[in-house]
Amino acid sequence: MVCLAALVPWAGGCSLIFVEPTPRDHEQRATVLCTSNYTAPVLDSVLTGLLAVSVLSQAGAEGDEDERLSGGALVAPAAFGILTAASAIYGYATVPQCREAREELTVRVQQEQQALQRYRRAKLSQPAAPAQLPPAPPTPEAPTESDPDAVHP
């Protein structure tokens, strides 16, 4: 149990540290960056269970009750157990929000692609407008006899 207590400060709170929440403005984003897997909350749950076993075994151990409580044998694992349980709850509450936001993004992208395909099909099915020729350049006027700079044949 001492070994377990030594690992707790380094392993507790995985979800609090590593689970990235869903951005509040995810409906306007082109990508949703958040944690969508349950690895951290599961690790927190396992650690919470181990800490609960540690606390219960220490509480049921024979010996002077005042000695067990004064040495922190129950307090430290119980405190870390509460931390890891809170972290697991946070992770289990946050991951589904991320998954839902990503699913909404997938549906939105599919709808946009379908709308674009419908637009392209409609554009291709329309007859092409006849090409308009550019206007003809103006014709030069014939020089008149009153123009002194004009070249006469």
C-alpha positions as CSV (number, residue, x, y, z in Angstrom):
1,M,0.0,0.0,0.0
2,V,2.9,2.3,0.6
3,C,3.9,1.9,-3.1
4,L,0.4,2.8,-4.2
5,A,0.5,5.9,-2.0
6,A,3.8,6.9,-3.6
7,L,2.3,6.7,-7.1
8,V,-0.9,8.7,-6.4
9,P,0.5,12.2,-6.7
10,W,1.9,11.4,-10.1
11,A,-1.1,9.5,-11.4
12,G,-4.1,11.2,-9.9
13,G,-6.3,13.6,-11.8
14,C,-5.7,12.3,-15.3
15,S,-9.0,13.7,-16.6
16,L,-8.4,17.1,-15.0
17,I,-5.0,17.3,-16.6
18,F,-5.5,15.7,-20.0
19,V,-9.2,15.9,-21.0
20,E,-9.7,18.9,-23.3
21,P,-13.3,20.2,-23.0
22,T,-15.5,21.1,-26.0
23,P,-15.1,24.7,-27.2
24,R,-18.2,26.8,-26.4
25,D,-18.3,28.1,-30.0
26,H,-18.0,24.6,-31.6
27,E,-21.0,25.3,-33.8
28,Q,-19.1,28.0,-35.7
29,R,-15.8,26.1,-36.0
30,A,-14.6,24.1,-39.0
31,T,-12.9,21.6,-36.6
32,V,-13.7,20.6,-33.0
33,L,-10.6,19.9,-30.9
34,C,-11.4,18.2,-27.7
35,T,-11.0,14.8,-26.0
36,S,-13.3,12.1,-27.3
37,N,-11.9,9.0,-25.7
38,Y,-12.4,7.6,-22.2
39,T,-8.7,6.7,-21.4
40,A,-8.2,9.3,-18.7
41,P,-11.5,8.8,-16.9
42,V,-11.0,5.1,-16.9
43,L,-7.5,5.5,-15.4
44,D,-9.0,7.8,-12.8
45,S,-11.7,5.2,-12.0
46,V,-9.1,2.4,-11.6
47,L,-7.0,4.6,-9.4
48,T,-10.0,5.6,-7.3
49,G,-10.9,1.9,-6.8
50,L,-7.4,1.1,-5.7
51,L,-7.4,4.0,-3.3
52,A,-10.8,2.8,-1.9
53,V,-9.3,-0.7,-1.4
54,S,-6.3,0.9,0.3
55,V,-8.5,3.0,2.7
56,L,-10.8,0.1,3.5
57,S,-7.9,-2.3,4.2
58,Q,-6.2,0.3,6.4
59,A,-9.5,1.0,8.2
60,G,-10.0,-2.7,8.8
61,A,-6.4,-3.4,9.9
62,E,-5.8,-4.4,13.5
63,G,-4.0,-2.0,15.7
64,D,-4.6,1.2,17.6
65,E,-7.2,3.4,15.9
66,D,-5.6,6.6,17.1
67,E,-2.3,5.5,15.7
68,R,-3.7,4.8,12.2
69,L,-5.5,8.1,12.0
70,S,-2.7,10.2,13.4
71,G,-0.2,8.9,10.9
72,G,-2.4,9.9,8.0
73,A,-2.7,6.3,6.8
74,L,-6.3,6.9,6.0
75,V,-6.3,10.6,5.3
76,A,-3.9,10.8,2.4
77,P,-5.3,7.9,0.4
78,A,-8.9,9.1,1.1
79,A,-8.0,12.6,-0.1
80,F,-6.4,11.4,-3.2
81,G,-9.3,9.1,-3.8
82,I,-11.7,12.0,-3.6
83,L,-9.4,13.9,-6.1
84,T,-9.3,11.0,-8.6
85,A,-13.1,10.4,-8.2
86,A,-13.8,14.0,-9.0
87,S,-11.4,13.9,-11.9
88,A,-13.1,10.7,-13.3
89,I,-16.5,12.4,-12.9
90,Y,-15.2,15.4,-14.9
91,G,-13.8,13.2,-17.6
92,Y,-17.0,11.1,-17.9
93,A,-19.1,14.3,-18.1
94,T,-16.8,16.0,-20.6
95,V,-16.0,13.2,-23.2
96,P,-19.7,12.8,-24.2
97,Q,-20.0,16.5,-24.9
98,C,-17.0,16.3,-27.2
99,R,-18.4,13.2,-29.0
100,E,-21.7,15.0,-29.5
101,A,-20.0,18.1,-30.9
102,R,-18.0,16.1,-33.3
103,E,-21.1,14.2,-34.5
104,E,-22.8,17.5,-35.0
105,L,-19.8,18.7,-37.0
106,T,-19.9,15.6,-39.1
107,V,-23.6,16.1,-39.9
108,R,-23.0,19.7,-40.7
109,V,-20.2,19.0,-43.1
110,Q,-22.2,16.3,-44.8
111,Q,-25.2,18.7,-45.2
112,E,-22.9,21.3,-46.7
113,Q,-21.3,18.8,-49.1
114,Q,-24.8,17.7,-50.2
115,A,-25.9,21.3,-50.7
116,L,-22.8,22.0,-52.8
117,Q,-23.4,18.9,-54.9
118,R,-27.0,20.0,-55.5
119,Y,-25.8,23.5,-56.5
120,R,-23.3,22.0,-58.9
121,R,-25.9,19.7,-60.5
122,A,-28.3,22.6,-60.9
123,K,-25.6,24.7,-62.4
124,L,-24.6,22.0,-64.9
125,S,-28.2,21.3,-65.9
126,Q,-28.9,24.9,-66.9
127,P,-28.3,25.7,-70.6
128,A,-25.2,27.7,-71.2
129,A,-25.9,31.4,-72.1
130,P,-24.8,32.3,-75.6
131,A,-21.4,33.9,-75.7
132,Q,-21.6,37.6,-76.4
133,L,-19.1,39.0,-78.8
134,P,-17.3,42.1,-77.8
135,P,-18.4,45.3,-79.6
136,A,-16.7,46.0,-82.9
137,P,-14.0,48.6,-82.7
138,P,-15.0,52.0,-84.2
139,T,-14.2,52.5,-87.8
140,P,-11.8,55.3,-88.6
141,E,-13.5,58.2,-90.4
142,A,-12.3,59.3,-93.8
143,P,-10.2,62.5,-93.7
144,T,-11.8,65.6,-94.9
145,E,-10.3,68.2,-97.2
146,S,-10.6,70.9,-94.6
147,D,-8.2,69.0,-92.3
148,P,-4.7,70.3,-93.1
149,D,-2.9,67.5,-91.3
150,A,-4.7,64.8,-93.2
151,V,-3.0,62.9,-95.9
152,H,-4.9,63.1,-99.2
153,P,-4.5,60.5,-101.9
